[in-house]
Amino acid sequence: MNRKIFLILLSLALIFGWSSALFAAPQQEEAGPIKIGMYADLSAGTAQWGTDSEKGARLRIKEANEKGGIMGRKVELIIYDCKLSPTEAIKAYTRLAQQDKVAAVYGSLISNTGLAVSPVAEQLKVPVVSRAMDERVTTPKFDPEDPENPGPVNPYFFLLQPSAFQQAAIIASYAIDELGLNTFAMLYSPANAYALYLAKGFEHYVKKRGKTMLGGLEFQAGDKDYKAQLTKIKQLKPDGLFICNYITQNANAVKQARELGLETTFLGNNSWYKPMDDVAGTAADGGYFPHNIAEDDPSLQWYFKKYEAEYGQEPRLHSFSGWDDVGFILQAIEKAKSTDPEKVKDAMEATRKFEGTIGTINIDPKTHRPVGLKMSILYFEGAKIKTAVLKYYPKEP
């Protein structure tokens, strides 16, 4: 190579920032641990959910590392506290995606934070595995008045449990087909995206089944007294009352309903689970609700033993969520044979028959939500939670 040509090539190299060679080899997979991100509420109103999910996630990663890791590399969990704040959730996700360079993120147990992070994930293109049940998290243009047409999917957000409309259909179907109920009312807070879409889904299913919705009574965020709404519901005399909020609100509602002498069958959401049995006591007796797991499910006893051996306590709902959701991410990385978030996202979208503790998860590529996933129907009796049906799926309207 003569001096003139060399100088020309050297100038081009400097202009384009080539540091070591004019023709660099393709970028190889980064060495070191595989990084998975997580953000959760660890200190605010749903901190128990966040800490439970963190324990399940860490247990899954510990097992993977004891088996040699993924692709011969150890797995590292990087976690931030989002404090139940949509703004903090966005900050945490952005930091995980841009600074920590994670392959994927486990987060958004809460719909309000999921709704905030969803459009950011679409921009930064690092996939999120979520428990946020509001349909708009995975399909941003979802119209509750036309749920059969979900609209375009967010390519970078995935839900690993029944969505709000799916869960609502399960408990509504059980109430109609197994309990023989025909008229319904609802009590919920529209400020909670999770509760709002559960209520909309429940009403949609009830009407499609030709049953009667007598009324949906609302309360505002922070309210603790629902007696005015419950008095109106008592006058409506519904066969079933759907109460679909968080644990404390649900417990307060059933206790106040009992005080007013409201005679109806209580129907709940998956937030009727522990510690609502302690908070509500016998006031919740006779109430039915859907749940991802049941303690007496024989197929889950191995997990109870593993978790108790690790932490010295029984697992709660989101302990299972952490195990499943991180397991789903690890499987996607293995299938992609890469930590490139784009390839991991593609592997997630193609996932069929992922065997989680809550059941077999098949991702619908059009919605990024599971299809055909059953839920257990549980009920309260003597302040105890018992199982009515281990795996239940709704009748099609």
C-alpha positions, 0 to 999 in steps of 0.5 A: 500500500503506497503512502498516499492510499494509506493516508486516505484510508487513515483519514476515513478511519478517523472520520468514521471513528474506526479505532482498531481496524478498517473492517471490524469483525461482527460484534460478538456476544458480551462476556460476563453475566447475563443481565435481567432487569426488574422494577417493582414496588418495594416500599409503597402500598403494594410493597408486599407484592414487589418483595414477593415477586423479587423472592420468586425471581431470585429463586429462579435465577439461583436455580439457573446459576446452580445448573451452570447459568444460561449459554454458559454464563451466570445470570444477574438480576438488577432491581430498582424500587419504583415505589408504586409511581408511574414516573419512578417506573419509567426512570427505573426501566430507562436506567435498566435499558440504557445504562445497565444494558439488560436483555429483558425486564421483569416489571409492571405488576401494577397496571398504572405503572405498566401503562406508563412504561409501555410506550417507553418500552416501544421506543427503547426496544427492550422487552418487558414481561408483565403482570399488568392486566389492563389490556392497553398495556400490551395493546395500546389502542384497546377499546373496551367497547369493542374488545374483540378487536384489540388493535395493534400490539406493543411489540415489546410488552408481554403479559403472563397472566389472564388480562382484566377482560379474561379474568372478569370473564372467568369469574362471571362465567362461573357465577352464571354457569355454576352458581346460577346467578342472573343479575349483577352489580359492581363496586370499583374505583375508576382511578385504578386502571386494573379495577376499571378494566375488570369492571368493564370486562365483567359488564361486557361478559354479563351482557353478552351472556344475556344477563342483567347488569343492574349498576356499577357503583364507583368510589374515588381513590382514597375513599374508605367508606362505601356505605352510600354506594352499598346502600344503593346496591342493597336496593338493587337486590343483585344476585351477585356483587362484583368487588374488584379492587385491591385487598384493603378496599375489598375487605372494607367493602365486604365488612361494610356490606355485612354491616348494612345487611346486604344479602348477595353473593360476593364475587371478586378478583385475584386481589381477594387472596391473602392477606384478605382472609386476615383483613376481612375475616368472616365478612368475606364468607361465601365470596368467590374469586379467580386466582392463578394458583391454589394451595391444595393444587398437587402440581404446585407442592414442589414449589411450596417446598422449594420456596419454604426451604429457601425463605422459611415461609409459604409463597404468596401469589407474586412469589409464583409470578417472579418464578414464572416471569423470570423463567419465561425470560430465561427460556427466551434468551436460550431460544434466541441464543442471544442477549440481544433484546430484539432477538429475545423479544422475537423468541418471546412472541413465538413462545408456545407451551411455556410451562409455568406454575400457573399453567401452560402459557401460549402467547398470542402474537396479536395481543402478547397475552396468554390464550386459553389460560385457566384459573382456579376458583377459590372461595371464603369459608370461616375466614379461610380460603378454600378451592371450588375448582382447580382449573376453570375456563369461561364458557364462550358468550 
